[in-house]
């Protein structure tokens, strides 16, 4: 906005002697000042380089167009998932932290699980062991349900070959019959 002191005052009398009216030069001078400062209101309109408002902003307020050819002084209001902080002459806007810890999730023996909110933000993350019940896998024989420390082979066949067993009080013997 131009400084009012940059507009030189006319070097003619204010009132014309023959008519008693304000001189044309002084009329133009006052009209220019009136345009610069907003029609005598002290508010410079946007078309003259002003804001169109006399509101004085405080920390964190910004000018927002209000569809009237002028501006409104207002705060930026963050919604869920965003934050804003203000200080003298500054406004910081960012994404809010969630409860998820920065980390790698999942491994060869565990799978990562995530919970995502409606805004696409991760709000929970965990690693859980991979546990698949033998009943969920097709093609497993009864060996899949044996106790790994006390396997009992009680018969059956290996690719068409019969398996014979002999049990005494201390030993279980098994051999392949041909």
MODA-V510094 format. One record per residue. N is the residue number from 1. RES is the residue in one small letter. PHI is phi in radians with two decimals (NA if undefined). Layout:
n->[N;N]
res->[RES;RES]
phi->[PHI;PHI]
This chain:
n->[1;2;3;4;5;6;7;8;9;10;11;12;13;14;15;16;17;18;19;20;21;22;23;24;25;26;27;28;29;30;31;32;33;34;35;36;37;38;39;40;41;42;43;44;45;46;47;48;49;50;51;52;53;54;55;56;57;58;59;60;61;62;63;64;65;66;67;68;69;70;71;72;73;74;75;76;77;78;79;80;81;82;83;84;85;86;87;88;89;90;91;92;93;94;95;96;97;98;99;100;101;102;103;104;105;106;107;108;109;110;111;112;113;114;115;116;117;118;119;120;121;122;123;124;125;126;127;128;129;130;131;132;133;134;135;136;137;138;139;140;141;142;143;144;145;146;147;148;149;150;151;152;153;154;155;156;157;158;159;160;161;162;163;164;165;166;167;168;169;170;171;172;173;174;175;176;177;178]
res->[x;x;x;x;x;x;x;x;x;x;x;x;x;x;x;x;x;x;x;x;x;x;x;x;x;x;x;x;x;x;x;x;x;x;x;x;x;x;x;x;x;x;x;x;x;x;x;x;x;x;x;x;x;x;x;x;x;x;x;x;x;x;x;x;x;x;x;x;x;x;x;x;x;x;x;x;x;x;x;x;x;x;x;x;x;x;x;x;x;x;x;x;x;x;x;x;x;x;x;x;x;x;x;x;x;x;x;x;x;x;x;x;x;x;x;x;x;x;x;x;x;x;x;x;x;x;x;x;x;x;x;x;x;x;x;x;x;x;x;x;x;x;x;x;x;x;x;x;x;x;x;x;x;x;x;x;x;x;x;x;x;x;x;x;x;x;x;x;x;x;x;x;x;x;x;x;x;x]
phi->[NA;-1.14;-1.33;-1.04;-1.23;-1.43;-1.69;-1.22;-1.25;-1.09;-1.82;-2.30;-1.07;-1.12;-1.88;-1.29;-1.13;-1.36;-1.94;1.35;-1.75;-1.11;-1.25;-1.03;-1.11;-1.21;-1.05;-1.10;-1.05;-1.14;-1.14;-1.10;-1.11;-1.03;-1.16;-1.15;-1.64;1.65;1.14;1.41;-1.60;1.47;-1.95;-1.47;-1.23;-1.00;-1.16;-1.84;1.66;-1.75;-1.85;1.37;-2.35;-1.76;-1.13;-1.77;-1.22;-1.94;-0.83;1.53;-1.52;-2.29;-1.50;-2.23;-1.02;-2.07;1.13;-2.10;1.50;-2.39;-2.21;-2.06;-1.54;-2.63;-1.53;-1.37;-1.78;-1.29;-1.73;-0.97;1.59;-2.12;-2.37;-2.49;-2.27;-2.20;-2.63;-1.07;1.39;-2.50;-2.51;-2.01;-2.17;-2.76;-1.60;-1.21;-1.20;-1.90;-1.41;-1.38;-1.46;-1.12;-3.00;-1.67;-2.11;1.61;-2.82;-1.18;-2.00;-2.50;-2.01;-1.46;-2.12;-2.33;-2.11;-2.07;-1.49;-1.14;-1.63;1.45;-1.60;-1.28;-1.98;-2.73;-2.58;-2.69;-2.08;-2.17;-1.10;-1.37;-2.36;-2.01;-1.19;-1.06;-1.29;-1.59;-2.01;-1.45;1.58;-1.48;-1.52;-1.19;-1.05;-1.18;-1.89;-1.29;-1.26;-1.14;-1.69;-2.58;-1.31;-2.01;-1.80;-1.96;2.33;2.16;-2.49;-2.01;0.68;1.55;-1.73;-1.37;-1.91;-1.85;-2.28;-2.40;-2.06;-2.06;-1.20;-2.11;-2.44;-2.03;-1.91;-2.42;-2.52;-1.65;-1.53;-1.83]
